[in-house]
């Protein structure tokens, strides 16, 4: 999977979590209005179950988003480490070439 796909997957998971969280909040606001009593205990239990299910779904989606975000961050860090390692070796190679060129030019100057 490439970097763009990973990032878009994280953003999609974030959107799903936010939508589920908003839906759970909206459901809670609709169900628990001040002064609205429940005449039927079964209806209240059903509404509480719906709300709990929506809340649990939002929590599950948050964990999914969090895991994807953490994995994406770890991949970015690994990419940076690889890049840093490559830059370190490149600087060592340049230093070696400059050192060798200096030694060669010094030897050429001495034997002239």
For each residue, the residues with C-beta under 8 A, 3 or more apart:
1: 5 6 9
2: 5 6
3: 6 7 75 79
4: 7 8
5: 1 2 8 9
6: 1 2 3 9 10 71 72 75
7: 3 4 10 11 72
8: 4 5 11 12
9: 1 5 6 12 13 68 72
10: 6 7 13 14 65 68 69 72
11: 7 8 14 15
12: 8 9 15 16
13: 9 10 16 17 61 64 65 68 69
14: 10 11 17 18 65 69
15: 11 12 18 19
16: 12 13 19 20 61 64 65
17: 13 14 20 21 58 61 62 64 65
18: 14 15 21 22
19: 15 16 22 23
20: 16 17 23 24 54 57 58 61
21: 17 18 24 25 58 61 62
22: 18 19 25 26
23: 19 20 26 27 54 58
24: 20 21 27 28 51 54 55 57 58
25: 21 22 28 29
26: 22 23 29 30
27: 23 24 30 31 50 51 54
28: 24 25 31 32 51
29: 25 26 32 33
30: 26 27 33
31: 27 28 47 48 50 51
32: 28 29 36
33: 29 30 36
34:
35:
36: 32 33
37:
38: 41 43 44 47
39: 43
40: 43 44
41: 38 44 45
42: 45 46
43: 38 39 40 46 47
44: 38 40 41 47 48
45: 41 42 48 49
46: 42 43 49 50
47: 31 38 43 44 50 51
48: 31 44 45 51 52
49: 45 46 52 53
50: 27 31 46 47 53 54
51: 24 27 28 31 47 48 54 55
52: 48 49 55 56
53: 49 50 56 57
54: 20 23 24 27 50 51 57 58
55: 24 51 52 58 59
56: 52 53 59 60
57: 20 24 53 54 60 61
58: 17 20 21 23 24 54 55 61 62
59: 55 56 62 63
60: 56 57 63 64
61: 13 16 17 20 21 57 58 64 65
62: 17 21 58 59 65 66
63: 59 60 66 67
64: 13 16 17 60 61 67 68
65: 10 13 14 16 17 61 62 68 69
66: 62 63 69 70
67: 63 64 70 71
68: 9 10 13 64 65 71 72
69: 10 13 14 65 66 72 73
70: 66 67 73 74
71: 6 67 68 74 75
72: 6 7 9 10 68 69 75 76
73: 69 70 76 77
74: 70 71 77 78
75: 3 6 71 72 78 79
76: 72 73 79 80
77: 73 74 80 81
78: 74 75 81 82
79: 3 75 76 82 83
80: 76 77 83 84
81: 77 78 84 85
82: 78 79 85 86
83: 79 80 86 87
84: 80 81 87 88
85: 81 82 88 89
86: 82 83 89 90
87: 83 84 90 91
88: 84 85 91 92
89: 85 86 92 93
90: 86 87 93 94
91: 87 88 94 95
92: 88 89 95 96
93: 89 90 96 97
94: 90 91 97 98
95: 91 92 98 99
96: 92 93 99 100
97: 93 94 100 101
98: 94 95 101 102
99: 95 96 102 103
100: 96 97 103 104
101: 97 98 104 105
102: 98 99 105 106
103: 99 100 106 107
104: 100 101 107 108
105: 101 102 108 109
106: 102 103 109 110
107: 103 104 110 111
108: 104 105 111 112
109: 105 106 112
110: 106 107
111: 107 108
112: 108 109
